Amino acid sequence: MAKTKKQKLKIIPLGGIGEVGKNITVVEYGDDILVVDCGLGFPDDDMLGIDLVIPDVSYLEKNADRVKGIILTHGHEDHIGALPYILKDLNVPVYGTRLTLGILTNKLVEHSLERVVKLNCISAGDTVKLGCFSAEAIRVNHSIADSVAWAITTPVGTVVFSGDFKIDVTPIEGEMTDLTRFGELGKKGVLAFFCESTNAERSGYTPSERIVGNSLDTIFSSTSKRVTIATFSSNVHRVQQIINASEKFGRKVAITGRSMINVVKAAMDLGYMHMPEGMLIDIGEMKRYRPDQLTLITTGSQGEPMSALHRMAYSDHDKISLGADDLVVISATPIPGNEKLVSNVINELLRKGVEVVYNQVADVHVSGHACQEEIKLVTSLLKPTFFVPMHGEFKHLSQNKLLAEMVGVSPDNILIPETGKIIELDKKSIRTNGTVPAGNVLVDGLGVGDVGSVVLRDRKHLAQDGIVMVVAALDISAGYLLSGPDVVTRGFVYVKESEELMEEMRQVAYDVIDKTLDAGYQDANAIKNALRDDLTKYLYSKTRRRPMILPVLMDL
């Protein structure tokens, strides 16, 4: 009797590869599918008007009956932010730690999904059985509490997903990364390690979060100004240190920014954050206190245009104005691509006479991601047969590959993945074989996926060159121009200063309509195409610009 061919384990990254954010990975064996994380990304500069980017999960929707669950590493947007959009069409159980699910629940409430989605709370050390997989949560340190890595036992072997991690031997709360468990897994044998790469270019170790606490004490002790601190809303430990420093120096605390308010509420309700009685005040009560009695915790550390700090900097905030009596601390490092946004906010604050402290001038931020020595240490403990760098741009993945080689992983056993490409694994080999649909789904307001490349191309065209509309009323069947043509422009020329050009455009449009009607054209689309062609040629010859030409013809 012939032997049945043994199936291979499939790992399919649907995001988080070649980019920072949008982390989601599929683990598949036979008829069972398990998903690790489901995050969102932020739009590139050329994605005009787009609010968020989520992964294309059409492969999972097509195989929804095989998906046993989604396991989460931690509560950051780039790991859980896409779930409210995706769970509407892919209603499967979700597993995460208390804080992660607490933050997720707030998001599900906003999308009216809190009664629909089944959330399962786990703790570090727990193991969940999902189809043919057993997934064990392993405690790690990160810039948000309750973070875990996952060791997934499969029919082929154990694969470990690091999630985002660092090794902090003096964490603000809880215990340090469970290196002992990583070592135990390494002794038993790890088939593959899927390791984050965010800080793979940075040498040494990531400093402890406690360094920030010392810096905050120094700042508070040396100023009599109102202190406003902008940080990531999800950095619960950072916010707790700000609260601690405020208590130490007799300051009340107010909070602004929707995401900051939501996360702080969830963290306090779940016991991950502690605020002394009577210390938290409403933002409207701040006028009752002197500047040296106040701390304001806010969003906007990345310079986001709609964030609370941005609105304060540009005098758009309805309750807070900043000036010479204010000190602003930006307790974060700009995400790649956000450097200009952050710089603009700092410049605007300085113009107002605000004292600004940021990471280049003081230790007010430390990363939550492992640097080179930490990555090498965990890889050495796990002793994986295969190594796959994840979570980062290609330069980060490439550097992480070199780190794995340094600690003894064979170059032939290291694979740099690509979004949508299927990684096949067994005990002896790793390779890519085939693809699944993958890419970006764009969220614009309430629309999810309804803005595609054609719409973005039109937006870019409008942004660069503007629009020219030609409006006319015709009796096409009789061959008459009844009224017009009128020309309207937006984002192209200022009409009062370009009257001659506007008149010439009207004349060109009139000549085209007259010529096409005389030629017996009975098709409005043909007349529109002729208008576009002739006006485009004329305007380019006159201005060297190509605005969007939009003919509006009414056949009466």
C-alpha positions as CSV (number, residue, x, y, z in Angstrom):
1,M,0.0,0.0,0.0
2,A,1.4,3.4,-1.0
3,K,2.3,5.9,1.7
4,T,0.2,9.0,1.9
5,K,2.2,12.2,1.3
6,K,2.7,14.1,4.6
7,Q,1.3,17.6,4.5
8,K,3.5,20.6,5.1
9,L,2.9,23.5,7.5
10,K,2.0,26.7,5.7
11,I,2.8,30.1,7.0
12,I,1.3,33.0,5.1
13,P,2.1,36.7,6.0
14,L,-0.8,38.9,4.9
15,G,0.9,42.1,6.2
16,G,3.7,43.4,8.3
17,I,6.4,42.5,5.7
18,G,8.3,45.3,4.0
19,E,6.3,47.8,6.1
20,V,5.8,49.0,9.7
21,G,2.3,48.0,10.8
22,K,-0.6,45.9,9.4
23,N,0.7,42.8,11.1
24,I,-1.2,39.6,10.4
25,T,0.0,36.0,9.8
26,V,-1.8,32.9,8.8
27,V,-0.7,29.4,10.2
28,E,-2.3,26.6,8.2
29,Y,-2.1,22.8,8.3
30,G,-4.5,20.5,6.6
31,D,-8.1,21.8,7.2
32,D,-7.1,24.0,10.1
33,I,-6.2,27.7,10.0
34,L,-5.0,29.9,12.9
35,V,-4.4,33.7,12.6
36,V,-1.7,35.6,14.6
37,D,-2.7,39.3,15.1
38,C,-4.7,41.4,12.8
39,G,-3.4,45.0,12.7
40,L,-3.8,48.1,10.7
41,G,-1.4,50.5,9.0
42,F,-1.4,54.2,8.3
43,P,-1.7,55.6,4.8
44,D,1.3,56.6,2.7
45,D,1.7,60.2,1.5
46,D,0.2,59.2,-1.9
47,M,-3.0,57.7,-0.4
48,L,-4.8,61.0,-0.4
49,G,-7.8,61.2,1.9
50,I,-7.3,57.7,3.3
51,D,-7.8,57.3,7.0
52,L,-6.5,53.7,7.6
53,V,-5.1,50.7,5.8
54,I,-6.1,47.2,6.7
55,P,-5.0,43.9,5.3
56,D,-6.8,42.0,2.5
57,V,-8.2,39.0,4.2
58,S,-10.2,37.6,1.2
59,Y,-8.2,34.3,1.6
60,L,-9.5,33.9,5.2
61,E,-13.1,34.9,4.2
62,K,-13.0,32.3,1.5
63,N,-11.8,29.7,4.0
64,A,-13.8,31.0,7.0
65,D,-15.1,27.5,8.0
66,R,-11.5,26.4,8.5
67,V,-10.4,29.4,10.7
68,K,-10.2,28.1,14.3
69,G,-9.4,31.5,15.8
70,I,-7.3,34.6,16.0
71,I,-4.6,34.9,18.7
72,L,-3.3,38.3,19.7
73,T,0.2,39.3,21.0
74,H,-0.7,42.7,22.4
75,G,-3.0,45.7,22.2
76,H,-1.3,48.0,19.8
77,E,-3.1,49.3,16.7
78,D,-0.7,47.6,14.3
79,H,-1.6,44.2,15.8
80,I,-5.3,44.6,16.7
81,G,-6.6,47.7,14.9
82,A,-8.1,45.9,11.8
83,L,-10.2,43.5,13.9
84,P,-13.4,45.7,14.0
85,Y,-13.4,45.8,10.2
86,I,-12.5,42.2,9.6
87,L,-14.7,40.5,12.2
88,K,-17.8,41.8,10.5
89,D,-17.3,39.3,7.7
90,L,-15.1,36.8,9.6
91,N,-16.7,36.0,12.9
92,V,-14.3,33.7,14.6
93,P,-13.1,33.4,18.3
94,V,-10.4,35.8,19.4
95,Y,-7.9,35.0,22.1
96,G,-5.9,37.7,24.0
97,T,-4.8,38.9,27.5
98,R,-7.0,41.0,29.7
99,L,-5.7,44.4,28.7
100,T,-5.5,43.5,25.0
101,L,-9.1,42.4,25.0
102,G,-10.1,45.4,27.2
103,I,-8.7,47.8,24.5
104,L,-10.3,45.7,21.7
105,T,-13.7,45.7,23.4
106,N,-13.8,49.5,23.2
107,K,-13.2,49.3,19.5
108,L,-15.9,46.6,19.0
109,V,-18.4,48.8,20.9
110,E,-17.7,51.7,18.5
111,H,-18.5,49.3,15.6
112,S,-21.5,47.7,17.4
113,L,-19.8,44.3,17.5
114,E,-19.4,43.7,21.2
115,R,-22.3,41.3,21.4
116,V,-21.3,39.4,18.2
117,V,-17.7,38.6,18.6
118,K,-16.6,35.8,21.1
119,L,-13.6,37.1,23.1
120,N,-11.6,34.6,25.1
121,C,-9.3,35.9,27.9
122,I,-6.0,34.1,28.4
123,S,-2.9,34.8,30.6
124,A,0.8,34.3,30.0
125,G,1.5,30.5,30.5
126,D,-1.9,29.4,29.2
127,T,-2.3,27.0,26.3
128,V,-5.3,27.0,24.0
129,K,-6.3,24.1,21.6
130,L,-7.4,25.3,18.2
131,G,-7.9,22.4,15.7
132,C,-4.6,20.6,15.3
133,F,-2.7,23.5,16.9
134,S,-1.8,24.1,20.6
135,A,-0.9,27.7,21.2
136,E,1.0,28.7,24.4
137,A,1.2,32.3,25.5
138,I,4.7,33.4,26.8
139,R,5.2,36.6,28.8
140,V,7.3,39.3,27.1
141,N,8.1,42.9,27.9
142,H,6.9,45.6,25.5
143,S,5.7,49.2,25.6
144,I,2.2,48.0,26.6
145,A,1.3,45.7,29.5
146,D,0.1,42.1,29.0
147,S,2.1,41.4,25.9
148,V,2.9,37.8,24.9
149,A,4.7,35.8,22.4
150,W,3.1,32.6,21.1
151,A,4.6,29.1,20.8
152,I,2.4,27.1,18.5
153,T,2.7,23.3,18.5
154,T,1.8,21.9,15.0
155,P,1.9,18.4,13.6
156,V,5.3,19.3,12.0
157,G,6.9,21.0,15.0
158,T,6.8,24.0,17.2
159,V,6.9,27.5,15.7
160,V,7.4,30.6,17.8
161,F,6.0,34.1,17.0
162,S,7.8,36.7,19.0
163,G,5.2,39.5,18.6
164,D,6.7,42.8,19.7
165,F,9.1,42.3,22.6
166,K,12.2,43.5,24.5
167,I,14.0,42.3,27.6
168,D,13.4,44.7,30.5
169,V,14.9,43.4,33.7
170,T,13.3,46.3,35.7
171,P,9.8,46.6,34.2
172,I,7.4,49.1,35.6
173,E,4.8,46.4,36.4
174,G,4.8,42.7,36.3
175,E,7.8,40.4,35.5
176,M,10.4,40.4,32.9
177,T,10.3,38.4,29.6
178,D,10.1,34.7,30.3
179,L,13.6,33.7,29.1
180,T,13.3,30.5,31.0
181,R,10.4,29.3,28.9
182,F,12.2,30.2,25.7
183,G,15.2,28.2,26.9
184,E,12.9,25.2,27.7
185,L,11.3,25.3,24.3
186,G,14.8,25.5,22.7
187,K,15.8,22.3,24.6
188,K,12.7,20.5,23.3
189,G,13.3,21.7,19.8
190,V,11.9,24.7,17.9
191,L,11.2,24.2,14.2
192,A,11.0,28.0,13.3
193,F,11.3,31.3,14.9
194,F,9.3,34.2,13.4
195,C,11.0,37.2,15.0
196,E,10.2,40.9,14.9
197,S,12.7,43.1,13.2
198,T,11.8,46.7,14.2
199,N,15.1,47.5,16.0
200,A,17.3,45.0,14.2
201,E,19.6,47.8,13.0
202,R,20.2,49.1,16.6
203,S,23.2,47.6,18.5
204,G,23.2,46.7,22.1
205,Y,20.1,46.5,24.4
206,T,17.0,48.6,24.6
207,P,17.0,50.7,27.8
208,S,14.6,50.0,30.5
209,E,11.3,52.0,30.7
210,R,12.4,53.2,34.1
211,I,14.9,55.6,32.5
212,V,11.9,57.7,31.3
213,G,10.6,57.9,34.9
214,N,14.0,59.4,36.1
215,S,13.8,61.9,33.2
216,L,10.3,62.9,34.1
217,D,11.3,63.5,37.8
218,T,14.1,65.8,36.6
219,I,11.7,67.7,34.3
220,F,9.0,68.1,37.0
221,S,11.4,69.2,39.7
222,S,12.9,71.9,37.5
223,T,9.8,73.7,36.2
224,S,6.9,75.7,37.5
225,K,5.1,75.6,34.2
226,R,2.1,73.5,33.3
227,V,3.5,70.2,31.9
228,T,1.8,68.7,28.8
229,I,3.1,65.2,27.8
230,A,2.2,63.6,24.5
231,T,2.8,59.9,24.2
232,F,1.2,56.8,22.6
233,S,-2.2,56.2,24.3
234,S,-1.4,52.4,24.5
235,N,1.8,52.9,26.4
236,V,0.2,52.2,29.8
237,H,3.5,52.0,31.7
238,R,4.5,55.4,30.3
239,V,1.2,57.0,31.4
240,Q,1.6,55.4,34.8
241,Q,5.0,56.9,35.2
242,I,3.6,60.3,34.3
243,I,0.9,59.8,36.9
244,N,3.6,58.8,39.5
245,A,5.7,61.9,38.8
246,S,2.7,64.2,39.0
247,E,1.7,62.7,42.4
248,K,5.3,63.1,43.6
249,F,5.3,66.8,42.7
250,G,1.8,67.6,43.8
251,R,0.1,68.0,40.4
252,K,-3.4,67.2,39.2
253,V,-3.7,65.2,36.0
254,A,-6.1,65.9,33.1
255,I,-6.4,63.7,30.0
256,T,-7.3,64.7,26.4
257,G,-7.5,62.8,23.1
258,R,-10.2,60.2,22.5
259,S,-7.8,57.2,22.2
260,M,-5.9,58.3,25.4
261,I,-9.2,58.6,27.3
262,N,-10.4,55.2,26.1
263,V,-7.2,53.3,26.9
264,V,-6.7,54.9,30.3
265,K,-10.2,54.1,31.2
266,A,-9.8,50.4,30.1
267,A,-6.4,50.2,31.9
268,M,-7.8,51.6,35.2
269,D,-10.9,49.5,35.1
270,L,-8.7,46.3,34.7
271,G,-6.2,47.3,37.3
272,Y,-3.3,47.9,35.0
273,M,-3.1,51.6,35.9
274,H,-3.5,53.3,39.3
275,M,-4.6,56.9,39.9
276,P,-4.7,58.3,43.5
277,E,-8.1,59.4,44.7
278,G,-9.0,62.9,43.6
279,M,-5.9,63.3,41.4
280,L,-7.7,63.0,38.0
281,I,-9.6,66.2,37.0
282,D,-11.8,67.0,34.0
283,I,-10.1,69.1,31.4
284,G,-12.6,71.9,32.0
285,E,-11.4,72.2,35.7
286,M,-7.8,73.1,34.7
287,K,-8.5,76.8,34.9
288,R,-9.0,76.5,38.7
289,Y,-5.3,75.5,39.2
290,R,-2.0,77.2,38.8
291,P,0.3,76.0,36.0
292,D,2.6,74.3,38.5
293,Q,-0.3,72.3,39.8
294,L,-1.2,70.7,36.5
295,T,-0.1,67.9,34.2
296,L,-1.9,67.2,30.9
297,I,-1.6,63.9,29.2
298,T,-2.4,63.9,25.5
299,T,-2.3,62.1,22.2
300,G,-0.4,63.5,19.2
301,S,3.2,62.4,19.8
302,Q,3.3,61.5,16.0
303,G,2.1,65.0,14.9
304,E,-1.1,63.5,13.6
305,P,-3.2,66.4,12.1
306,M,-6.4,65.6,14.0
307,S,-4.7,64.8,17.3
308,A,-5.1,66.9,20.5
309,L,-1.5,68.1,20.5
310,H,-1.7,69.2,16.9
311,R,-4.9,71.2,17.6
312,M,-3.3,72.8,20.6
313,A,-0.2,73.7,18.6
314,Y,-2.2,75.4,15.9
315,S,-4.7,77.0,18.3
316,D,-7.6,74.8,17.1
317,H,-8.3,73.2,20.5
318,D,-11.6,74.4,22.0
319,K,-10.5,74.1,25.7
320,I,-6.7,74.5,25.8
321,S,-4.3,77.1,24.5
322,L,-0.6,76.9,25.0
323,G,1.9,79.7,25.6
324,A,4.9,80.8,27.6
325,D,3.6,79.2,30.8
326,D,3.6,75.7,29.2
327,L,6.2,73.0,28.9
328,V,5.4,70.3,26.3
329,V,7.2,66.9,26.4
330,I,7.0,64.7,23.3
331,S,7.5,61.2,24.8
332,A,7.9,59.2,21.6
333,T,10.1,58.7,18.6
334,P,8.6,59.5,15.2
335,I,7.4,56.4,13.3
336,P,9.3,56.3,9.9
337,G,7.5,58.7,7.6
338,N,6.2,60.9,10.5
339,E,9.3,62.9,11.1
340,K,8.1,66.0,9.2
341,L,4.7,66.0,11.0
342,V,6.4,65.9,14.4
343,S,8.9,68.5,13.4
344,N,6.1,70.9,12.2
345,V,4.3,70.6,15.6
346,I,7.6,71.2,17.5
347,N,8.3,74.3,15.4
348,E,4.8,75.7,15.9
349,L,4.9,75.2,19.7
350,L,8.3,77.0,19.8
351,R,6.8,79.9,17.8
352,K,4.2,80.3,20.6
353,G,6.9,80.5,23.2
354,V,6.3,77.0,24.6
355,E,9.2,75.1,26.0
356,V,9.5,71.8,24.2
357,V,11.3,68.7,25.4
358,Y,11.7,65.8,23.0
359,N,13.9,62.7,22.7
360,Q,16.8,64.4,20.9
361,V,17.3,66.7,24.0
362,A,16.3,64.4,26.9
363,D,15.7,60.7,27.6
364,V,11.9,61.0,27.5
365,H,11.3,57.9,25.4
366,V,12.7,54.4,25.1
367,S,11.6,51.9,22.5
368,G,9.5,48.8,23.2
369,H,11.3,46.7,20.7
370,A,14.3,44.5,21.0
371,C,17.7,45.7,19.8
372,Q,20.4,43.4,18.3
373,E,21.7,41.7,21.5
374,E,18.2,40.9,22.7
375,I,17.2,39.4,19.4
376,K,20.4,37.3,19.4
377,L,19.8,36.2,23.0
378,V,16.2,34.9,22.4
379,T,17.2,33.3,19.1
380,S,20.1,31.5,20.9
381,L,17.8,30.3,23.6
382,L,15.2,29.0,21.1
383,K,17.8,27.3,18.8
384,P,15.4,27.3,15.9
385,T,16.0,25.1,12.8
386,F,14.6,27.8,10.6
387,F,14.4,31.6,11.1
388,V,12.0,34.0,9.5
389,P,12.3,37.8,10.2
390,M,9.0,39.6,10.4
391,H,7.6,43.1,11.3
392,G,9.6,45.7,9.4
393,E,10.8,47.2,6.2
394,F,13.1,45.1,4.0
395,K,16.2,46.7,5.5
396,H,15.1,45.6,9.0
397,L,14.4,42.1,7.8
398,S,17.8,41.8,6.0
399,Q,19.6,43.0,9.2
400,N,17.7,40.5,11.3
401,K,18.7,37.7,8.9
402,L,22.4,38.6,9.6
403,L,21.7,38.5,13.4
404,A,20.4,34.9,13.1
405,E,23.4,33.9,11.1
406,M,25.7,35.3,13.9
407,V,24.1,33.0,16.5
408,G,24.5,29.9,14.3
409,V,21.4,29.6,12.1
410,S,22.4,28.3,8.7
411,P,21.9,31.0,5.9
412,D,20.1,28.2,4.0
413,N,17.6,28.0,6.8
414,I,16.7,31.7,6.9
415,L,13.9,33.0,4.7
416,I,12.9,36.6,4.2
417,P,9.1,36.5,3.5
418,E,6.9,38.4,1.2
419,T,3.3,39.5,1.7
420,G,0.9,36.9,0.3
421,K,3.6,34.3,-0.5
422,I,3.1,30.9,1.1
423,I,5.9,29.6,3.2
424,E,6.0,25.8,3.3
425,L,7.7,24.1,6.3
426,D,8.6,20.6,7.3
427,K,11.3,19.2,9.6
428,K,13.9,19.4,6.8
429,S,13.1,22.3,4.5
430,I,11.6,25.8,4.2
431,R,10.6,27.4,1.0
432,T,8.0,29.6,-0.7
433,N,5.5,27.9,-2.9
434,G,2.5,29.8,-4.3
435,T,0.6,32.9,-3.4
436,V,-2.7,34.0,-1.9
437,P,-4.6,37.3,-2.5
438,A,-3.0,39.9,-0.2
439,G,-2.4,43.7,-0.1
440,N,-4.1,46.8,1.1
441,V,-7.7,47.6,1.8
442,L,-8.2,51.3,2.2
443,V,-10.6,52.8,4.8
444,D,-12.0,56.2,4.0
445,G,-14.6,57.4,6.4
446,L,-17.3,54.7,6.6
447,G,-16.2,53.2,3.3
448,V,-14.0,50.1,3.6
449,G,-12.4,49.0,0.3
450,D,-14.5,51.2,-1.9
451,V,-11.5,53.4,-2.7
452,G,-9.1,51.7,-5.1
453,S,-6.2,52.7,-7.3
454,V,-8.4,54.5,-9.9
455,V,-9.9,56.8,-7.2
456,L,-6.5,57.4,-5.7
457,R,-5.1,58.3,-9.1
458,D,-8.0,60.8,-9.7
459,R,-7.3,62.3,-6.3
460,K,-3.7,62.7,-7.1
461,H,-4.5,64.2,-10.4
462,L,-6.9,66.7,-8.8
463,A,-4.3,67.5,-6.1
464,Q,-1.5,68.2,-8.6
465,D,-3.3,69.9,-11.5
466,G,-6.9,70.8,-10.5
467,I,-10.1,70.4,-12.5
468,V,-11.7,72.2,-15.4
469,M,-15.5,71.6,-15.9
470,V,-17.2,72.4,-19.2
471,V,-21.0,72.8,-18.9
472,A,-23.3,73.0,-22.0
473,A,-26.9,72.3,-22.9
474,L,-27.4,70.6,-26.3
475,D,-30.1,69.2,-28.6
476,I,-27.9,66.5,-30.0
477,S,-30.5,65.0,-32.3
478,A,-31.2,68.4,-33.9
479,G,-27.5,69.4,-33.9
480,Y,-28.0,72.6,-31.8
481,L,-26.0,74.2,-29.0
482,L,-28.7,75.6,-26.7
483,S,-26.6,77.3,-24.0
484,G,-23.0,77.6,-22.9
485,P,-20.4,76.4,-22.9
486,D,-19.5,77.7,-19.5
487,V,-16.1,76.8,-18.0
488,V,-15.6,76.4,-14.2
489,T,-12.2,75.6,-12.7
490,R,-11.0,74.5,-9.2
491,G,-7.4,74.2,-8.2
492,F,-6.2,75.2,-11.7
493,V,-6.2,79.0,-12.1
494,Y,-7.6,82.0,-10.2
495,V,-10.4,83.1,-12.5
496,K,-10.1,86.9,-12.0
497,E,-6.4,86.9,-12.9
498,S,-6.9,84.5,-15.9
499,E,-9.9,86.0,-17.7
500,E,-8.2,85.8,-21.1
501,L,-7.3,82.1,-20.6
502,M,-10.9,81.4,-19.4
503,E,-12.3,83.1,-22.5
504,E,-10.0,81.1,-24.8
505,M,-11.0,77.9,-23.1
506,R,-14.7,78.7,-23.7
507,Q,-13.9,79.4,-27.3
508,V,-12.0,76.1,-27.7
509,A,-14.9,74.3,-26.1
510,Y,-17.4,76.1,-28.4
511,D,-15.4,75.2,-31.5
512,V,-15.3,71.5,-30.5
513,I,-19.0,71.3,-29.8
514,D,-19.9,73.2,-33.0
515,K,-17.6,71.0,-35.1
516,T,-18.9,67.7,-33.7
517,L,-22.5,68.7,-34.0
518,D,-21.9,69.9,-37.6
519,A,-20.3,66.5,-38.3
520,G,-23.5,64.8,-37.2
521,Y,-22.3,63.3,-33.9
522,Q,-25.2,61.7,-32.1
523,D,-23.2,60.3,-29.1
524,A,-22.7,62.5,-26.1
525,N,-19.7,60.4,-25.0
526,A,-18.0,61.1,-28.3
527,I,-18.5,64.8,-27.9
528,K,-17.1,64.6,-24.3
529,N,-14.0,62.8,-25.5
530,A,-13.4,65.4,-28.2
531,L,-13.7,68.1,-25.6
532,R,-11.2,66.4,-23.3
533,D,-8.7,65.8,-26.1
534,D,-8.8,69.4,-27.6
535,L,-8.9,71.2,-24.2
536,T,-6.0,69.0,-22.8
537,K,-3.8,69.8,-25.8
538,Y,-4.7,73.5,-25.7
539,L,-4.1,73.9,-21.9
540,Y,-0.8,72.0,-22.0
541,S,0.4,74.2,-24.8
542,K,-0.5,77.3,-22.8
543,T,0.3,76.3,-19.2
544,R,2.3,73.0,-19.4
545,R,-0.3,71.6,-17.0
546,R,-2.8,68.8,-17.4
547,P,-5.8,69.5,-15.2
548,M,-8.7,66.9,-15.1
549,I,-11.2,67.9,-17.8
550,L,-14.8,67.1,-16.8
551,P,-17.4,67.8,-19.6
552,V,-21.0,68.1,-18.3
553,L,-23.4,67.9,-21.3
554,M,-27.2,68.1,-20.9
555,D,-29.1,66.7,-23.9
556,L,-32.4,68.6,-24.0
